[in-house]
């Protein structure tokens, strides 16, 4: 045993010993003990070399060490196989006790077979000096050796079966832990493929083997420790899928390289660099063409979660493009794709400093608590995504958000647009309400101020007219002044009624009944008795007044029907006539101004007017009362 061998064995075993001791303290202890055994195994296998290297036949303990040196390679299977049986919780499970018992039987049987096999004794390197301690027929030793190797194969299959059963029956955490364990095992085929490539291309295949096995020996305890202590440290599904894909690619490219090299070498002859150059070019081109295709195929088997998530998001994007669903449903799509029912998407809309975070419905919200991920496009913050179960696959979460950036941007823009439209409608409603309030004030000022003063002046003039001598020439002047004053008072009352109908103070029904009282054609009226807000009542009155005026002035109607209902939070005003029809909403017309006023309250105005059939004006006014 040389110094460099001890150094290599120490480097290979150190991770297993250190991490195993850590697990012995934190649990599971069985897994920790097996990792310690795995770390000490290289030094243990080097120790019996001196018994084989000697020239005198060993006896007793020396013979046992010599046999262990020759049969030592089988010990490399024991800790990994037992780890597969006990991992990740340190318990075997019902009925699986046969695995450790079988390994004990196998080790005894195999070492006995080695000790009794005469081919293992001699003077050559790697043989035990002397002869077997017991002479047995060669057939007995062969049967014992073959039987133990069959048992070895069965135990390895049993360990794999134990992992498969635990994976299928385990929960999400157990499955992730087993994937970490499988990830370390997947390094072994990579080492074999790289060794094969080194054997074909270089003369250092032996060094590649040693370095590769060293990596496997170091990676196994590291992967197991991560699986037990921090199984959510990285996205293990992606790691496994990428590893398998590169194993397949590497193996295929090595095979292609060997085939091209041999094929062209036969034609070009030995000593030519052409086979190597062509094979390298072919492999480079094949890698570029096959990498994505191979990854898709491997993902379908080893990373179905990622594949299914991206397929679901692609389907959602198609639905958004076709108009079958709104981009605001991206939250539901992400929840379904990532299997995270607690996932939340909120949008950053800085137009309202007090509540800048909004849900997909535009409702005020707060930024999700951690874990959360901010989403930005071109340096512009769109929102934040809060998640729970998706924390286990952060890379898939980011990939899903990149795939969903279009509906996220559209949802952000639509929410901002809806908010701007709502603010515009609210602003118009406030303007209408302010205008109505000013109309009420002006109407009160005219009624209580100028109109009352004119009435008082008229009374004084009447009194002066009564007291004056009937033959007095002033009687005619006073009479003319009284008549003019009455006409002015009538015009003032008409003006005040145009500013705001006085009847609205008594309710919408009273105002409309007063409106139709002087109509020259029959007007059938159906009115609601429910109280409505003043701004809605005022708008409804103007709808009825404008439609009635048009029916009388332009439509030559013989009858008019006014229907005002209050249902499902809306006030509906319908005015229909049997006139000549043909009315249109033209810019600058009374109907156009009426439509703007109705829209300012958040309502809608529709006009149906076919020639010769009549006209129907319908307004829907949102009403919170």
TILO-228606 format. One record per residue (C-alpha): x negated, y negated, z; residue number from 1; chain. Coordinates in steps of 0.001 Angstrom, whole numbers, plus 500000, padded with zeros to 6 digits. Layout:
BEGIN
REC       X       Y       Z    i  ch
REC       X       Y       Z  NUM   A
...
This chain:
BEGIN
REC       X       Y       Z    i  ch
REC  500000  500000  500000    1   A
REC  498270  496850  498755    2   A
REC  498635  493292  499923    3   A
REC  500550  492119  496885    4   A
REC  502984  495024  497241    5   A
REC  503677  493983  500827    6   A
REC  504173  490381  499679    7   A
REC  506610  491361  496929    8   A
REC  508484  493657  499310    9   A
REC  508689  490865  501871   10   A
REC  509999  488351  499351   11   A
REC  512567  490850  498088   12   A
REC  513732  491830  501549   13   A
REC  513707  488450  503300   14   A
REC  517137  487266  502037   15   A
REC  518778  490511  503075   16   A
REC  517229  490459  506560   17   A
REC  517983  486767  507230   18   A
REC  521536  486818  505875   19   A
REC  522194  490177  507501   20   A
REC  521191  488816  510903   21   A
REC  523489  485847  510301   22   A
REC  526407  488189  509597   23   A
REC  525522  490248  512673   24   A
REC  526134  487088  514681   25   A
REC  529218  485867  512854   26   A
REC  530685  489139  511533   27   A
REC  531486  491497  510021   28   A
REC  528666  493292  511816   29   A
REC  528694  496455  509703   30   A
REC  528092  494401  506567   31   A
REC  525325  492490  508377   32   A
REC  523630  495722  509458   33   A
REC  523735  497087  505910   34   A
REC  522208  493842  504580   35   A
REC  519392  494113  507124   36   A
REC  518838  497723  506016   37   A
REC  518828  496584  502391   38   A
REC  516212  493934  503216   39   A
REC  513946  496370  505105   40   A
REC  514232  499075  502462   41   A
REC  511342  497881  500200   42   A
REC  508868  497923  503098   43   A
REC  510231  501266  504268   44   A
REC  509734  502816  500827   45   A
REC  506155  501563  500627   46   A
REC  505184  502979  504023   47   A
REC  504980  506718  503075   48   A
REC  502608  506087  500144   49   A
REC  499552  506906  502249   50   A
REC  500834  510423  502901   51   A
REC  501063  511090  499174   52   A
REC  497800  509336  498369   53   A
REC  495787  511628  500679   54   A
REC  494150  514824  499445   55   A
REC  494794  517048  502462   56   A
REC  498143  518872  502735   57   A
REC  500443  517006  505146   58   A
REC  502198  518697  508065   59   A
REC  504996  517736  510433   60   A
REC  505819  514013  510301   61   A
REC  503316  513544  507498   62   A
REC  505198  516053  505368   63   A
REC  508487  514277  506055   64   A
REC  506954  510936  505014   65   A
REC  505492  512512  501880   66   A
REC  508854  513996  500895   67   A
REC  510531  510628  501592   68   A
REC  507962  508946  499342   69   A
REC  508745  511271  496447   70   A
REC  512509  511128  497020   71   A
REC  512545  507496  498101   72   A
REC  514189  506174  494946   73   A
REC  517567  507604  496007   74   A
REC  517549  505335  499073   75   A
REC  517956  502394  496734   76   A
REC  521544  503551  496140   77   A
REC  522552  503958  499769   78   A
REC  522922  500361  501102   79   A
REC  524693  499006  497982   80   A
REC  527042  502001  497881   81   A
REC  527863  501707  501579   82   A
REC  528308  497947  501168   83   A
REC  530826  498665  498428   84   A
REC  532674  500968  500844   85   A
REC  532677  498639  503866   86   A
REC  532880  495266  502113   87   A
REC  534262  492682  502887   88   A
REC  535751  493211  506365   89   A
REC  533442  495963  507646   90   A
REC  536233  498564  507809   91   A
REC  536435  501722  505728   92   A
REC  540138  502221  505646   93   A
REC  542147  505352  506074   94   A
REC  540654  508485  504503   95   A
REC  537473  506824  503233   96   A
REC  535258  508191  506012   97   A
REC  534154  510840  503497   98   A
REC  531883  508277  501801   99   A
REC  529366  507692  504651  100   A
REC  529587  511375  505606  101   A
REC  528942  512373  502007  102   A
REC  525903  510104  501830  103   A
REC  524489  511776  504912  104   A
REC  524986  515221  503387  105   A
REC  523490  514094  500106  106   A
REC  520331  512622  501664  107   A
REC  519657  515768  503650  108   A
REC  520353  518053  500675  109   A
REC  518270  516013  498248  110   A
REC  515263  515752  500573  111   A
REC  515432  519495  501234  112   A
REC  515565  520108  497466  113   A
REC  512488  517887  496979  114   A
REC  510647  519612  499827  115   A
REC  511354  523090  498397  116   A
REC  510638  522253  494730  117   A
REC  507132  523509  493858  118   A
REC  506919  521012  490962  119   A
REC  506581  518189  493505  120   A
REC  503326  519639  494893  121   A
REC  499893  519361  493305  122   A
REC  496863  517187  492902  123   A
REC  498296  514694  490394  124   A
REC  499381  511158  491241  125   A
REC  502811  511011  492822  126   A
REC  502676  514663  493955  127   A
REC  502434  516027  497490  128   A
REC  499093  517754  498233  129   A
REC  499372  521458  499047  130   A
REC  502375  523730  498596  131   A
REC  505993  523878  499796  132   A
REC  506377  524743  503476  133   A
REC  508798  527561  502581  134   A
REC  508619  529685  499476  135   A
REC  512050  530011  497813  136   A
REC  513056  531127  494339  137   A
REC  512868  528354  491786  138   A
REC  516545  528844  490935  139   A
REC  517554  528044  494527  140   A
REC  515600  524782  494494  141   A
REC  517072  523885  491079  142   A
REC  520647  524599  492167  143   A
REC  520114  522556  495339  144   A
REC  518624  519647  493368  145   A
REC  521312  519667  490662  146   A
REC  524064  519970  493257  147   A
REC  522741  517012  495212  148   A
REC  522569  514895  492065  149   A
REC  526167  515817  491216  150   A
REC  527091  514779  494743  151   A
REC  525219  511489  494176  152   A
REC  527288  510807  491071  153   A
REC  530498  511629  492933  154   A
REC  529561  509297  495801  155   A
REC  528808  506459  493399  156   A
REC  532155  507002  491676  157   A
REC  533814  507069  495093  158   A
REC  532229  503740  496053  159   A
REC  533456  502177  492818  160   A
REC  536908  503648  493423  161   A
REC  536926  502157  496925  162   A
REC  536199  498704  495490  163   A
REC  538919  499068  492848  164   A
REC  541521  500196  495399  165   A
REC  540664  497373  497794  166   A
REC  540769  494866  494934  167   A
REC  544232  495983  493839  168   A
REC  545665  496054  497353  169   A
REC  543897  492962  498653  170   A
REC  545084  489408  498731  171   A
REC  543630  486468  496894  172   A
REC  540780  485939  499377  173   A
REC  539751  489612  499322  174   A
REC  539764  489635  495548  175   A
REC  537569  486573  495384  176   A
REC  535129  488158  497838  177   A
REC  534976  491354  495785  178   A
REC  534333  489318  492648  179   A
REC  531301  487767  494337  180   A
REC  530081  491256  495153  181   A
REC  530667  492404  491569  182   A
REC  528805  489342  490292  183   A
REC  525580  490522  491933  184   A
REC  526032  493989  490436  185   A
REC  526486  492485  486959  186   A
REC  522886  491268  487056  187   A
REC  521692  494852  486700  188   A
REC  522866  495338  483070  189   A
REC  521391  491939  482226  190   A
REC  518034  493095  483576  191   A
REC  518258  496305  481542  192   A
REC  519081  494416  478322  193   A
REC  516324  491853  478872  194   A
REC  513896  494694  479622  195   A
REC  514870  496382  476386  196   A
REC  514286  493135  474489  197   A
REC  510917  492707  476224  198   A
REC  509978  496262  475287  199   A
REC  510790  495548  471632  200   A
REC  509121  492148  471421  201   A
REC  506313  492040  473999  202   A
REC  503911  494176  475976  203   A
REC  505057  493007  479420  204   A
REC  508173  495147  479817  205   A
REC  506876  496501  483132  206   A
REC  506559  493016  484603  207   A
REC  510050  492114  483317  208   A
REC  511481  495183  485026  209   A
REC  509862  494308  488339  210   A
REC  510960  490670  488179  211   A
REC  514483  491659  487133  212   A
REC  514886  494180  489925  213   A
REC  513525  491594  492354  214   A
REC  516253  489179  491219  215   A
REC  518896  491871  491673  216   A
REC  517555  492684  495133  217   A
REC  517644  489005  496134  218   A
REC  520989  488159  494497  219   A
REC  522967  490904  496209  220   A
REC  522613  489657  499826  221   A
REC  523071  486059  498671  222   A
REC  526289  486912  496828  223   A
REC  527598  488967  499750  224   A
REC  526839  486177  502240  225   A
REC  528629  483633  500026  226   A
REC  531583  486012  499659  227   A
REC  531931  486451  503424  228   A
REC  531111  482933  504607  229   A
REC  532064  480629  501716  230   A
REC  534035  482567  499125  231   A
REC  535484  479295  497756  232   A
REC  532104  477634  497268  233   A
REC  532195  478036  493481  234   A
REC  534699  479189  490883  235   A
REC  533778  482871  490959  236   A
REC  536248  483799  488188  237   A
REC  534436  481528  485777  238   A
REC  531057  482841  486923  239   A
REC  532121  486454  486397  240   A
REC  533632  485688  483014  241   A
REC  530570  483761  481847  242   A
REC  528249  486507  483109  243   A
REC  530154  489253  481306  244   A
REC  530296  487178  478123  245   A
REC  526547  486598  478124  246   A
REC  525908  490283  478870  247   A
REC  527951  491219  475817  248   A
REC  526305  488528  473696  249   A
REC  522807  489378  474845  250   A
REC  523295  493092  474268  251   A
REC  524765  492526  470838  252   A
REC  522087  490048  469805  253   A
REC  519293  492381  470978  254   A
REC  520832  495172  468925  255   A
REC  521122  492863  465903  256   A
REC  517557  491672  466388  257   A
REC  516252  495243  466535  258   A
REC  518275  496329  463489  259   A
REC  517187  493348  461373  260   A
REC  513577  493671  462471  261   A
REC  513442  497371  461645  262   A
REC  515357  496993  458402  263   A
REC  513256  494155  457005  264   A
REC  510072  495667  458480  265   A
REC  510572  498763  456351  266   A
REC  510677  496608  453228  267   A
REC  508064  493996  454146  268   A
REC  505649  496438  455732  269   A
REC  503702  496208  458980  270   A
REC  501885  493065  459983  271   A
REC  504417  490711  458399  272   A
REC  506048  487919  460411  273   A
REC  509069  487863  458113  274   A
REC  511163  490429  460062  275   A
REC  510785  488510  463314  276   A
REC  511576  485152  461689  277   A
REC  514655  486467  459861  278   A
REC  515902  488324  462948  279   A
REC  515511  485193  465065  280   A
REC  517411  483111  462504  281   A
REC  520216  485675  462258  282   A
REC  520526  485881  466053  283   A
REC  520636  482101  466416  284   A
REC  523373  481806  463782  285   A
REC  525330  484705  465286  286   A
REC  525121  483163  468765  287   A
REC  526594  479886  467516  288   A
REC  529423  481662  465692  289   A
REC  530283  484265  468302  290   A
REC  529837  482523  471644  291   A
REC  533287  480939  471822  292   A
REC  535032  483945  470290  293   A
REC  533393  486337  472711  294   A
REC  534206  484026  475636  295   A
REC  537891  483946  474633  296   A
REC  538026  487737  474472  297   A
REC  536223  488108  477803  298   A
REC  538417  485482  479482  299   A
REC  541481  487449  478434  300   A
REC  540227  490327  480560  301   A
REC  538077  488844  483312  302   A
REC  539491  485310  483753  303   A
REC  543159  485617  482962  304   A
REC  544009  482797  485346  305   A
REC  542053  480298  483272  306   A
REC  543391  481619  479985  307   A
REC  547013  481636  481161  308   A
REC  546659  478143  482677  309   A
REC  545320  476633  479451  310   A
REC  547948  478450  477364  311   A
REC  550701  477074  479616  312   A
REC  549324  473543  479295  313   A
REC  549003  473874  475505  314   A
REC  552656  474950  475378  315   A
REC  553614  471964  477507  316   A
REC  551689  469611  475208  317   A
REC  553573  471022  472225  318   A
REC  556873  470410  474034  319   A
REC  555846  466817  474757  320   A
REC  554839  466210  471130  321   A
REC  558127  467690  469881  322   A
REC  560144  465588  472312  323   A
REC  561608  468633  474091  324   A
REC  560344  467447  477466  325   A
REC  559024  464264  478981  326   A
REC  555381  463681  479894  327   A
REC  556488  462984  483469  328   A
REC  556976  466752  483835  329   A
REC  553182  467167  483799  330   A
REC  553284  467660  487572  331   A
REC  555527  470728  487200  332   A
REC  553373  472027  484340  333   A
REC  550195  471722  486428  334   A
REC  551876  473398  489391  335   A
REC  552906  476333  487242  336   A
REC  549595  476591  485397  337   A
REC  547443  476444  488551  338   A
REC  549880  478373  490777  339   A
REC  549829  475547  493304  340   A
REC  553349  474560  494441  341   A
REC  551927  471804  496678  342   A
REC  550199  469972  493808  343   A
REC  551249  466316  493509  344   A
REC  550625  463719  490806  345   A
REC  550961  460042  491697  346   A
REC  550191  457138  489396  347   A
REC  548295  453929  490080  348   A
REC  550343  450907  488964  349   A
REC  548751  447729  490392  350   A
REC  551600  445402  489369  351   A
REC  553034  445820  492884  352   A
REC  550245  445276  495434  353   A
REC  552426  446503  498311  354   A
REC  553240  449900  496722  355   A
REC  550745  450524  493903  356   A
REC  551176  454344  493993  357   A
REC  554252  455707  492206  358   A
REC  555655  459189  491556  359   A
REC  556651  460408  488111  360   A
REC  560146  459060  488788  361   A
REC  558726  455612  489506  362   A
REC  559481  455822  493224  363   A
REC  556983  454273  495663  364   A
REC  554571  456775  497169  365   A
REC  551181  457006  498831  366   A
REC  547874  458377  497631  367   A
REC  547673  462118  498360  368   A
REC  545565  463135  501308  369   A
REC  542396  465075  500648  370   A
REC  541801  467309  498883  371   A
REC  542656  464966  496039  372   A
REC  541092  464092  492698  373   A
REC  541343  460695  491003  374   A
REC  542134  460718  487280  375   A
REC  540678  458008  485048  376   A
REC  540494  457484  481285  377   A
REC  537880  455164  479785  378   A
REC  537140  453800  483249  379   A
REC  540805  452969  483890  380   A
REC  542370  454614  486922  381   A
REC  545587  456449  486017  382   A
REC  546424  458145  489280  383   A
REC  545463  460814  491746  384   A
REC  546190  464535  491985  385   A
REC  546608  466126  495389  386   A
REC  546267  469897  495529  387   A
REC  546148  472818  497924  388   A
REC  545624  476266  496392  389   A
REC  543865  474744  493360  390   A
REC  540924  473926  495645  391   A
REC  539802  477504  495110  392   A
REC  539134  476804  491449  393   A
REC  537924  473190  491204  394   A
REC  536390  473720  487783  395   A
REC  539681  475041  486396  396   A
REC  541490  472088  487996  397   A
REC  539227  469615  486197  398   A
REC  539583  471544  482944  399   A
REC  543362  471528  483305  400   A
REC  543388  467772  483955  401   A
REC  541243  467196  480864  402   A
REC  543708  469265  478838  403   A
REC  546636  467287  480298  404   A
REC  545136  463811  479878  405   A
REC  547562  462887  477055  406   A
REC  550800  463480  479033  407   A
REC  549180  461858  482077  408   A
REC  548461  458709  480036  409   A
REC  551931  458766  478470  410   A
REC  553612  459224  481846  411   A
REC  551566  456355  483292  412   A
REC  552523  454080  480390  413   A
REC  556197  455053  480520  414   A
REC  556426  454457  484260  415   A
REC  554787  451054  483831  416   A
REC  557159  450250  480953  417   A
REC  560232  451316  482930  418   A
REC  559089  449176  485831  419   A
REC  558559  446182  483522  420   A
REC  562016  446669  481979  421   A
REC  563578  446970  485416  422   A
REC  561841  443783  486477  423   A
REC  563065  442076  483308  424   A
REC  566640  443209  483927  425   A
REC  566413  442143  487555  426   A
REC  565034  438777  486489  427   A
REC  567854  438298  483962  428   A
REC  570392  439343  486585  429   A
REC  568924  436835  489001  430   A
REC  569168  434148  486326  431   A
REC  572808  435036  485650  432   A
REC  573567  435067  489357  433   A
REC  571831  431735  489805  434   A
REC  573775  430335  486847  435   A
REC  577054  431581  488303  436   A
REC  576180  430097  491664  437   A
REC  575458  426780  489953  438   A
REC  578770  427057  488087  439   A
REC  580579  427635  491398  440   A
REC  578867  424630  492930  441   A
REC  579675  422449  489918  442   A
REC  583299  423633  489876  443   A
REC  583651  422873  493589  444   A
REC  582071  419453  493101  445   A
REC  584485  418654  490280  446   A
REC  587476  419965  492177  447   A
REC  586649  418518  495570  448   A
REC  584984  415329  494313  449   A
REC  585901  413686  490993  450   A
REC  589223  415503  490591  451   A
REC  590464  414565  494065  452   A
REC  589394  410955  493573  453   A
REC  591268  410791  490277  454   A
REC  594380  412232  491953  455   A
REC  594102  409591  494690  456   A
REC  593719  406821  492089  457   A
REC  596794  408149  490293  458   A
REC  598785  408025  493515  459   A
REC  597732  404411  494099  460   A
REC  598724  403488  490555  461   A
REC  602129  405164  491010  462   A
REC  602631  403277  494267  463   A
REC  601709  399965  492580  464   A
REC  604068  400773  489720  465   A
REC  606933  401426  492133  466   A
REC  606392  398202  494089  467   A
REC  605979  395961  491056  468   A
REC  608968  394100  489594  469   A
REC  610447  396124  486721  470   A
REC  610360  392992  484566  471   A
REC  606756  392372  485366  472   A
REC  604478  392773  482272  473   A
REC  602110  394830  484473  474   A
REC  604614  397670  484495  475   A
REC  603647  398638  480964  476   A
REC  599930  398401  481755  477   A
REC  600355  400515  484891  478   A
REC  602388  403127  482972  479   A
REC  599698  403398  480304  480   A
REC  596995  403725  482973  481   A
REC  598934  406498  484784  482   A
REC  599408  408457  481531  483   A
REC  595736  408121  480596  484   A
REC  594724  409119  484104  485   A
REC  596920  412245  483943  486   A
REC  595380  413203  480597  487   A
REC  591869  412688  481993  488   A
REC  592760  414757  485057  489   A
REC  594049  417569  482817  490   A
REC  590854  417501  480748  491   A
REC  588803  417542  483939  492   A
REC  590731  420553  485245  493   A
REC  590246  422308  481925  494   A
REC  586534  421498  482054  495   A
REC  586265  422797  485601  496   A
REC  588072  425977  484587  497   A
REC  585580  426450  481742  498   A
REC  582668  426068  484110  499   A
REC  584082  428836  486326  500   A
REC  587683  430041  486507  501   A
REC  589249  428974  489769  502   A
REC  591267  432163  489844  503   A
REC  588135  434241  490474  504   A
REC  588188  433010  494038  505   A
REC  591310  435154  494487  506   A
REC  589800  438207  492745  507   A
REC  589268  439590  489249  508   A
REC  592848  440795  488850  509   A
REC  594328  437374  489688  510   A
REC  591913  435611  487322  511   A
REC  592763  437875  484349  512   A
REC  596506  437633  485027  513   A
REC  596128  433853  485017  514   A
REC  594175  434117  481759  515   A
REC  596899  436004  479878  516   A
REC  599789  434015  481308  517   A
REC  599627  431425  478515  518   A
REC  598940  433925  475683  519   A
REC  601251  433456  472651  520   A
REC  601267  437227  471976  521   A
REC  602196  440076  474338  522   A
REC  599257  441237  476467  523   A
REC  599471  444571  478293  524   A
REC  597270  444498  481390  525   A
REC  595923  447433  483482  526   A
REC  593750  446162  486296  527   A
REC  591845  447759  489163  528   A
REC  592588  446605  492665  529   A
REC  589132  447527  493969  530   A
REC  586937  444628  495086  531   A
REC  583825  444101  492954  532   A
REC  580775  441850  493385  533   A
REC  581221  438284  492233  534   A
REC  578616  438489  489444  535   A
REC  580342  441593  488027  536   A
REC  583792  439999  488335  537   A
REC  582592  436857  486555  538   A
REC  581064  438847  483693  539   A
REC  584153  441056  483377  540   A
REC  586353  437947  483214  541   A
REC  584259  436422  480439  542   A
REC  584390  439696  478474  543   A
REC  588185  439699  478691  544   A
REC  588417  435967  477904  545   A
REC  586109  436125  474853  546   A
REC  587760  439255  473441  547   A
REC  591248  437784  473965  548   A
REC  590239  434474  472364  549   A
REC  588831  436284  469307  550   A
REC  591992  438367  469000  551   A
REC  594164  435251  469060  552   A
REC  592014  433000  466873  553   A
REC  590525  435326  464241  554   A
REC  592171  438742  464282  555   A
REC  595827  437592  463903  556   A
REC  596729  440243  466462  557   A
REC  600360  440983  467353  558   A
REC  599518  442635  470705  559   A
REC  596548  442996  472993  560   A
REC  595732  445524  475718  561   A
REC  593316  444726  478564  562   A
REC  592174  447669  480686  563   A
REC  589859  447151  483679  564   A
REC  588836  450257  485676  565   A
REC  586398  450927  488479  566   A
REC  585037  454473  488419  567   A
REC  581758  456278  489240  568   A
REC  580020  453088  490258  569   A
REC  580847  451254  487009  570   A
REC  583407  448606  486080  571   A
REC  584701  449156  482544  572   A
REC  586480  446414  480651  573   A
REC  588265  447463  477443  574   A
REC  590087  444904  475286  575   A
REC  591799  446258  472165  576   A
REC  594076  444589  469631  577   A
REC  595990  445525  466489  578   A
REC  594570  442714  464359  579   A
REC  592827  442863  461016  580   A
REC  589458  444005  462444  581   A
REC  586085  443500  460810  582   A
REC  584498  441768  463789  583   A
REC  580712  441960  464062  584   A
REC  578153  440869  466615  585   A
REC  576249  438133  464822  586   A
REC  573387  436078  466221  587   A
REC  574719  432929  467835  588   A
REC  578286  434203  468033  589   A
REC  580328  434442  471208  590   A
REC  580076  438239  471179  591   A
REC  576283  438013  470908  592   A
REC  576086  435744  473951  593   A
REC  578495  438035  475745  594   A
REC  576299  441063  474957  595   A
REC  573275  439268  476411  596   A
REC  575190  438411  479566  597   A
REC  576371  442012  479989  598   A
REC  572831  443323  479395  599   A
REC  571518  440899  482018  600   A
REC  573632  442700  484629  601   A
REC  572280  446084  483480  602   A
REC  575385  446937  481486  603   A
REC  576284  447696  477874  604   A
REC  578669  446096  475401  605   A
REC  580121  447923  472427  606   A
REC  582327  446637  469594  607   A
REC  584407  448857  467296  608   A
REC  586197  446910  464578  609   A
REC  587232  448723  461421  610   A
REC  589011  446569  458787  611   A
REC  592776  446932  458963  612   A
REC  592731  448969  462181  613   A
REC  591938  446453  464879  614   A
REC  589129  445686  467283  615   A
REC  588036  447372  470486  616   A
REC  585571  445626  472792  617   A
REC  584253  447755  475678  618   A
REC  581829  446658  478401  619   A
REC  580278  448864  481075  620   A
REC  579047  446948  484115  621   A
REC  577079  448715  486888  622   A
REC  578719  448027  490213  623   A
REC  577328  449023  493575  624   A
REC  580537  448433  495485  625   A
